[in-house]
């Protein structure tokens, strides 16, 4: 049975509505899953008109009312925005709406009406103006699901990365890393890839300092204090994990095929290699949410500079929907 995927609209002043419509224009999307948009119908209609499609919009109050037919876009309409919302502008209204779209999706996932959530990008500044002071999607999802041990995972055809820390400054990120956190993220990486059908994932942990400290030459022993104990503990339990390795060669080795996933210590250490390989193919996955909720996302921002022009690339959204369909449980309410 194809899983029902809830697609949140994100910040409606950005490219989210357009890439959603473009992704739903592909028949293969409907071959993979049953998509339903969670957002605002007037904004969706505007995106369809901009792109010149002849799709119909089916407004539903509950997911079971959806048609799941190519050419008909089903939407749970929260009716929070005006259709003339200005493109490319940071606004409290669109920021608050983006939060509400995600909040609704989480509730639908908890109620088992959707099997997974796929998110279009939001704008953090706009969301903060709207009264929701979160660093990003991952932290909102953790809060709404009462999850403490979670991580951000990035996936592309050639590389997978999971993070010890994400949306904090570099100094704070290093302070937040400890053996317990490192061990938990190694576990999440192992469990996630095993659940996706990989029987014995090869996990590599990235060093914090240049050359992974080079035996104390760089840094203050962070690798030995914060990473090594967790690696040894997980390995003793049968997890195929090794490191810490120097960041300047590890990602090359992973792309070459030496490892299945890299544990990155901080945001840019993990994000840069994924994005260099291609923004259009990257998928952001939130790992470890309570209730087994699956969330995938495009690995790019709201692209305010091109919003409303109909030129945004939908390939990352297609990749995110594919990942959601692959990872989602197949049994939900009909």
C-alpha positions in Angstrom: 0.0 0.0 0.0 1.3 3.4 -0.9 1.9 5.7 2.1 0.1 8.9 2.7 2.6 11.8 2.8 1.7 15.2 4.3 3.5 18.0 2.5 3.8 21.2 4.5 3.8 24.4 2.4 6.6 26.2 4.4 6.9 29.9 4.1 4.4 30.9 1.4 6.4 34.0 0.4 9.2 31.6 -0.8 9.4 28.9 -3.5 7.7 26.2 -1.4 4.3 26.4 -3.1 5.9 26.3 -6.5 8.2 23.3 -5.9 5.3 21.4 -4.3 3.1 22.0 -7.4 6.0 21.1 -9.7 6.7 17.9 -7.8 3.0 16.9 -7.9 3.0 17.4 -11.7 5.1 14.3 -11.9 3.1 11.1 -12.3 5.9 9.1 -10.5 5.1 11.0 -7.3 1.6 9.4 -7.3 3.2 6.1 -8.2 5.3 6.3 -5.0 2.8 7.7 -2.5 -0.5 9.5 -1.7 0.4 13.2 -1.3 -1.7 15.7 0.5 -0.7 19.3 1.0 -1.0 21.1 4.4 -1.2 24.8 3.8 -3.3 27.5 2.2 -5.5 26.8 -0.8 -5.4 30.4 -2.1 -1.5 30.3 -2.2 -1.6 26.9 -3.9 -4.0 28.2 -6.6 -1.6 31.1 -7.1 1.3 28.8 -7.6 -0.6 26.7 -10.1 -1.5 29.8 -12.1 2.1 31.1 -12.1 3.3 27.7 -13.4 0.5 27.6 -16.0 -0.9 24.2 -15.0 -4.5 23.3 -15.2 -4.6 21.3 -12.0 -7.7 21.3 -9.8 -7.5 21.9 -6.1 -9.5 19.6 -3.8 -9.9 21.2 -0.3 -10.4 18.5 2.4 -11.2 18.9 6.0 -9.8 15.4 6.8 -7.2 13.3 4.9 -9.6 10.5 4.1 -11.5 12.9 1.9 -8.5 13.2 -0.4 -8.7 11.9 -4.0 -5.0 11.2 -4.5 -5.3 11.6 -8.2 -2.7 13.1 -10.6 -4.0 16.4 -11.8 -6.0 17.0 -8.6 -4.0 18.5 -5.7 -5.5 17.6 -2.3 -5.0 20.2 0.5 -5.9 20.5 4.1 -6.6 24.2 4.0 -5.7 26.2 7.2 -6.9 29.4 5.5 -4.3 31.6 7.2 -3.0 33.8 4.3 -4.1 36.2 1.7 -3.7 35.2 -1.9 -1.8 38.5 -2.6 1.0 37.7 0.0 4.1 39.5 -1.3 6.8 37.3 -2.7 10.3 37.3 -1.2 9.4 39.4 1.8 10.0 38.4 5.4 6.7 38.7 7.2 5.3 37.7 10.6 2.1 36.4 8.9 3.8 33.9 6.6 6.3 32.9 9.3 3.5 32.1 11.8 1.5 30.2 9.1 4.6 28.1 8.3 4.7 27.0 11.9 1.0 26.3 12.0 1.2 24.1 8.8 3.9 22.0 10.5 2.0 21.8 13.8 -1.1 20.5 11.9 1.1 17.9 10.0 2.5 16.6 13.3 -1.0 16.2 14.7 -2.1 14.3 11.6 1.0 12.1 11.9 0.2 11.4 15.6 -3.4 10.5 14.6 -2.0 8.2 11.9 -3.8 10.0 9.1 -0.5 10.5 7.4 2.5 8.1 7.4 5.2 10.8 7.0 5.8 14.5 6.8 7.7 16.2 3.9 8.4 19.9 4.5 9.0 22.8 2.1 11.4 25.4 3.5 10.5 28.0 6.1 12.2 31.3 6.9 13.5 31.5 10.4 13.4 35.3 10.6 9.8 35.3 9.5 8.9 32.6 11.9 10.5 34.5 14.8 8.6 37.6 13.8 5.5 35.4 13.9 6.2 34.6 17.6 7.8 31.1 17.2 11.4 31.3 18.4 12.8 28.0 17.1 16.1 27.5 15.3 14.5 25.5 12.5 12.2 22.6 11.5 14.2 19.9 13.5 13.8 21.7 16.8 10.1 22.4 16.2 9.5 18.7 15.5 11.4 17.7 18.6 9.3 20.0 20.7 6.0 19.1 19.2 6.7 15.4 19.7 8.4 15.7 23.1 11.6 14.2 21.8 15.0 14.8 23.5 17.3 12.5 21.5 17.1 13.4 17.9 19.3 14.3 15.1 19.4 15.9 11.6 20.4 13.5 8.8 21.3 14.7 5.3 21.1 12.2 2.5 22.1 12.4 -1.2 22.8 9.6 -3.7 26.5 9.6 -2.9 26.7 10.7 0.8 24.8 10.4 4.0 25.6 12.6 7.1 24.1 12.7 10.6 24.9 15.5 13.0 25.9 15.7 16.7 24.8 19.4 16.7 23.1 21.7 14.3 21.7 25.2 14.7 24.1 26.6 17.4 27.2 28.6 17.2 30.5 26.8 16.8 31.8 27.4 20.3 28.5 26.2 21.8 28.4 23.2 19.5 31.8 22.0 20.8 30.6 22.4 24.4 27.4 20.4 23.6 29.3 17.4 22.3 29.9 14.7 24.9 30.3 10.9 24.8 26.6 10.4 25.6 25.4 12.5 22.7 28.0 10.9 20.4 26.9 7.4 21.4 23.2 8.2 20.9 23.8 9.7 17.4 25.8 6.6 16.4 22.9 4.5 17.5 20.4 6.6 15.5 22.6 6.3 12.4 22.8 2.5 12.8 19.0 2.1 13.5 17.9 4.4 10.7 20.0 2.7 8.0 19.0 -0.8 9.3 15.3 0.2 9.2 15.9 1.4 5.6 17.1 -2.1 4.6 20.9 -1.8 5.2 21.9 -4.9 7.3 25.3 -3.7 8.7 25.9 0.1 8.1 29.5 1.3 8.1 29.6 4.4 10.3 32.5 6.9 10.4 32.8 9.6 13.0 34.4 12.9 11.9 37.0 14.7 14.1 36.3 18.1 15.7 39.8 19.6 15.2 42.0 19.7 12.1 43.5 16.3 11.4 41.1 15.0 14.1 43.5 16.5 16.7 46.5 14.6 15.4 47.2 12.9 18.8 46.9 16.2 20.8 48.8 18.4 18.3 45.6 20.4 17.6 42.8 21.3 20.1 42.5 20.3 23.7 41.9 16.6 23.5 38.3 16.9 22.3 38.4 13.8 20.2 39.7 11.7 23.1 37.2 13.2 25.6 34.0 13.6 23.5 34.2 11.1 20.7 36.4 8.1 21.3 34.6 6.7 24.4 31.3 6.6 22.4 32.9 5.0 19.4 34.5 2.3 21.5 31.2 1.6 23.4 29.1 1.3 20.2 31.8 -0.9 18.5 31.8 -3.2 21.6 28.1 -3.6 21.1 28.5 -4.8 17.5 28.0 -1.5 15.6 30.4 -1.1 12.7 31.7 2.3 13.7 35.2 3.8 13.5 37.0 7.1 13.8 37.4 9.9 14.6 38.8 10.7 11.1 40.1 14.0 9.7 37.2 15.9 8.0 39.4 17.0 5.1 39.6 13.4 3.8 36.7 11.6 5.4 33.9 12.9 3.2 36.0 12.0 0.1 36.3 8.4 1.5 32.6 8.2 2.2 31.7 9.3 -1.3 34.2 6.8 -2.7 32.2 4.1 -0.8 34.4 3.3 2.2 31.5 4.3 4.6 27.7 4.4 4.5 27.2 7.4 6.7 29.4 10.1 8.4 28.7 11.5 11.9 29.5 15.2 11.6 30.2 17.3 14.7 28.6 20.5 13.8 26.3 22.1 11.2 28.6 23.3 8.4 30.9 20.3 8.7 28.1 18.1 7.5 26.1 20.5 5.3 28.9 21.8 3.1 29.9 18.4 1.5 26.3 17.5 0.9 25.5 20.8 -0.8 28.7 20.8 -2.8 27.5 17.5 -4.3 24.3 19.1 -5.4 21.5 21.1 -3.7 18.9 19.5 -6.1 19.5 16.0 -4.8 19.9 16.6 -1.0 17.3 15.5 1.5 17.0 16.6 5.1 15.7 13.9 7.4 14.8 14.2 11.1 15.9 11.1 12.9 14.6 9.7 16.3 11.3 11.5 16.7 8.9 10.0 19.3 6.1 8.0 17.8 8.2 6.9 14.9 7.2 10.0 13.0 9.2 10.3 9.7 10.1 13.8 8.4 12.0 14.6 5.2 12.6 17.9 3.6 14.3 19.7 0.8 17.9 20.6 1.5 17.6 24.3 0.5 16.0 27.5 1.7 13.1 29.6 0.7 14.9 31.2 -2.2 13.1 34.5 -1.8 15.1 36.0 -4.7 13.3 33.8 -7.2 10.0 33.2 -5.5 7.0 33.8 -7.8 9.0 33.5 -11.0 8.2 29.8 -11.6 11.8 28.8 -12.1 12.5 27.0 -8.8 13.9 23.5 -9.2 11.7 20.8 -7.8 14.3 17.9 -7.8 15.1 18.2 -4.1 11.4 18.1 -3.3 11.0 15.0 -5.5 14.0 13.4 -3.7 12.4 14.3 -0.3 9.1 12.7 -1.3 10.9 9.6 -2.5 12.8 9.3 0.9 9.5 9.9 2.8 7.8 7.1 0.9 10.7 4.7 1.4 11.0 5.4 5.1 7.3 5.7 6.0 5.3 2.9 7.7 2.7 1.6 5.2 -0.2 1.3 7.6 -2.2 4.4 8.4 -5.9 5.2 8.7 -7.8 5.0 5.4 
